[in-house]
Amino acid sequence: MKTKKKVTKSGGAICGGIIKESVWDKAVKEGNFYGLMMCFIMPDDKYELYWKLKEEGKDKEATKIFKKYAWSVI
């Protein structure tokens, strides 16, 4: 029986992390993207799916989503 594990996701990505593409787009539009330069960006729907899988302990499936859809700013 799989149990849910506690996964903490934050809204920021200073020095790494994953953010939604809409957060990146907003930061670029406002000129406030410098603090996000080391993050990975995912389409909003894939970001939500990624974290849902992580919370369910489905790390292998989450990794597949990350590898397929996440992109690095640098």
C-alpha positions as MATLAB code, in Angstrom:
seq = 'MKTKKKVTKSGGAICGGIIKESVWDKAVKEGNFYGLMMCFIMPDDKYELYWKLKEEGKDKEATKIFKKYAWSVI';
ca = [
       0.000    0.000    0.000;
       1.447    3.325   -1.033;
       1.159    6.215    1.332;
       1.194    9.872    0.479;
       4.434   11.551    1.333;
       4.719   15.163    2.359;
       6.067   17.210   -0.508;
       6.753   20.884   -0.150;
       6.403   23.023   -3.231;
       7.109   26.695   -3.173;
       6.119   29.513   -5.456;
       9.661   30.691   -6.013;
      12.832   29.346   -7.475;
      15.761   31.372   -6.205;
      18.854   29.230   -6.860;
      16.986   26.396   -8.477;
      13.623   24.771   -8.257;
      10.657   24.479  -10.599;
       8.142   27.176  -11.453;
       5.062   27.414  -13.624;
       5.475   28.889  -17.067;
       2.869   31.544  -16.230;
       5.032   32.714  -13.302;
       8.029   32.985  -15.637;
       6.022   34.841  -18.290;
       4.750   37.332  -15.712;
       8.259   37.905  -14.326;
       9.646   38.514  -17.825;
       6.817   40.910  -18.667;
       7.467   42.873  -15.459;
      11.267   42.709  -15.813;
      11.629   40.812  -12.506;
      13.112   37.563  -13.799;
      16.699   37.818  -12.529;
      15.971   35.846   -9.365;
      14.534   33.027  -11.467;
      17.504   32.492  -13.755;
      18.552   29.182  -12.182;
      15.138   27.532  -12.194;
      13.404   25.008  -14.388;
      10.135   26.007  -16.024;
       7.198   23.738  -16.775;
       3.897   24.346  -18.516;
       1.286   25.044  -15.830;
      -0.696   21.833  -16.373;
       2.445   19.654  -16.319;
       3.685   21.464  -13.202;
       0.475   20.530  -11.370;
       0.675   16.936  -12.631;
       4.335   16.691  -11.601;
       3.594   17.743   -8.009;
       0.510   15.520   -7.809;
       2.640   12.517   -8.791;
       5.359   13.501   -6.291;
       2.790   13.769   -3.485;
       1.491   10.302   -4.374;
       5.010    8.880   -4.211;
       5.117    8.209   -7.952;
       8.628    9.533   -8.401;
       9.368    7.539  -11.549;
       6.328    8.964  -13.354;
       7.093   12.464  -12.051;
      10.653   12.203  -13.373;
       9.327   11.300  -16.823;
       7.134   14.430  -16.795;
      10.088   16.543  -15.654;
      12.448   15.206  -18.325;
       9.897   15.704  -21.082;
       8.522   19.156  -20.212;
      10.903   21.070  -17.914;
      13.346   23.497  -19.448;
      16.160   25.504  -17.951;
      16.482   29.245  -18.305;
      20.274   29.084  -18.516;
];
